[in-house]
Amino acid sequence: MQSDTQVLILPGIGNSGPQHWQTLWELRHPRWQRVNLGDWDGPVCEDWVRALDVAVQTCSSPPVLVAHSLACLLVAHWAHHSALVPKGAFLVAVPDPQGASFPPMARGFVPVPMEPLAFRSLVVASANDSLGSLAHAKHCAIAWGSTFVDIGQAGHINADSGHGEWNEGYMLLQRFMA
């Protein structure tokens, strides 16, 4: 993996816990930075967009964004409002804000911008994600101009669905960053 590339970890609602792949990858790479998006349990989109914009501005070179769940929607909103361009975005488990299980405490994430991102991106989706259908993730990937990867029956691709280290995802990220 390119050690000179800056990586920003963008957790979803609740801030990825100690057994989540984002946390475990961050431990492997001490230079990777988790962005403090603010209120993890009652996220407001515009606040998260501001926090991401500040984080990207402080990077010495364009970073790769590694987003999970709600942070995927954050990246789409941020890209729509910011003139900054990251090196790329690795977007995992895109939730459907119109879905029945979308967290009601997440505010301002609808409508999701559906125009091409100005940077390379990869959407990784699961066929049985409780927070977003495969069809929704694919629709977002097409609209954003992202490469799309269906990893099969993988739940919400988090610690609760058995994806601690998530080596398959780490390999996908390595290829994406190469």
N, C-alpha and C positions, 0 to 999 in steps of 0.2 A: 504494500500500500504506500502511496506517495506520502512520505512523512512531512514534506513541506506544505502540503495542502491543509489549510485550516478547515476544521469541521465544527459546525454548530449543531448540537443536539437539541431538538425541539420536541419535548414530551407533550402528550395530550393532557386531557383533563386529569387532575389528580397528581400530576408529576410522576412519571414512571418510577416505580418502587425499586427496592434493592435487588430483586430477582429478575427485573425486566431487562431485556437484551440491550436497550439503550444505556442503562446504568452499567451493565457488565462490559459493554464495548468501551464506554467512557473510562472505566477502570483500566482497561488494556492500553488505552491511549491517553495518558495524563494531559497532553496538550489539547485534546478535544475539549470543547467548552459547552456545558449545558447552559442554555439561555434561560435566565430567570424571567419568565413571562408575566410574573405578578401573581394575581389571584388564580391559583390552580383549581379551586373548587367552585368558583363562580366566575368563569372567564367572560370577559367582554372583548369582542373582536378588536375594536379600535385600540384598546389598551395593549393587547397582545401584538398588534401590528406595530405600534410605536416601540415596544420593547425589542421586537425583532429588527426594526430599522436601526435602532441605536447599536444593537449587537453587531450587525453587518458593517455599519460605519466604523466600528472600532477595530475591525479586522485589517491586517496589513495587506492582505490580498483577498480576492473574491473567495469566499468559503463554499464548501459543500454543506447543504442543509440536510440533516437527517431527521425527518419528521415522522411522528406516529400519530395516527387517529386524528383528533381535532386539530393538531398542528399541521396536518395536510391542508385543511381548509384555511388555516392561518396563512400558509405559504401562498395560496391562490389569492387571498385578499391582499396580502403584503405586496405581491408582484403587481397587482392591479393598481396600487397606490404609490409605490416607490419607484424612483428612478435608478436605484441601485440594482446591480445584476450579480447574482452569485455565480459560482463556477457550475453549480448544478444542484438538483434537489432529488433526494431519495425519499419517496413518499409511501409510507406503509399503512395499510388498513384505513383507507379513506372512508369516513363515516358519511351517512346520508342524513343531512339535517332535516329532511322531510319524513324520515323514518320514525316509526313508533317508539323505538328504543333510544333515539337521540336525547342526550341529557338536557332537560329543560332549563338547567341553570346556565347553560352556554348561550350567551346573548350576542346578537349582531352578526352571526355567521351566515345568515340567509339574506339575499340570494348569494350563492357561490359564484364568483366570477368564472365564466366559461369561455375565456379567450386564450389563445396560445401563450404559453409562458415564453419569456425572452431568453430562456436558458434551457440547457439539457435537463431532462427529468425522467424519472423512472417511477411508475406506480406499481407497487406490489400488493396483490389482493388475494383474499381467501374466498373459497366457494361457500363457506358457511359462517361468515362474519356476522355476528348478531347486531352490529351497529351500521352495517352497510352492505348492500348486495353486490355481487360480482358485476352485475349489469350496471349499477351506479358507478362503481370504480372504473369500469371500462369506458363508460360515457365521459367521466371526468378526464381520463387519460387521453381519449381522442380529442376532446375539446382543448386540453392543455398542450397537445402535441407531445405527450409523454410516451415513452416505451411502456408497454403493459406486460406484467408477468403475473400469471395465475398460479399460485403455489398449492392449489387443491384445498382439501378440507383442513384448514389451519386455524379455525376460530378467529378471534380478534388479533391474532399474531402478537400476543403479549404473554406475560408470565402465567396468567390464569389459564391460557390455552396450551401451556407446556413449552413455551418458547423462551426459555431462559437465555442461554448463550446464543441460540438461533444461528448455528454455523452456516446453514444454507443462505440466510440473509446476509451474513457477513461476507460470504463469497460473492453474492450478488453486488454488494456495495463495493467490494474490491474491484470487480470487473467494471462497474460503473465509473469508478474513479480513475481507472487505468488510462 
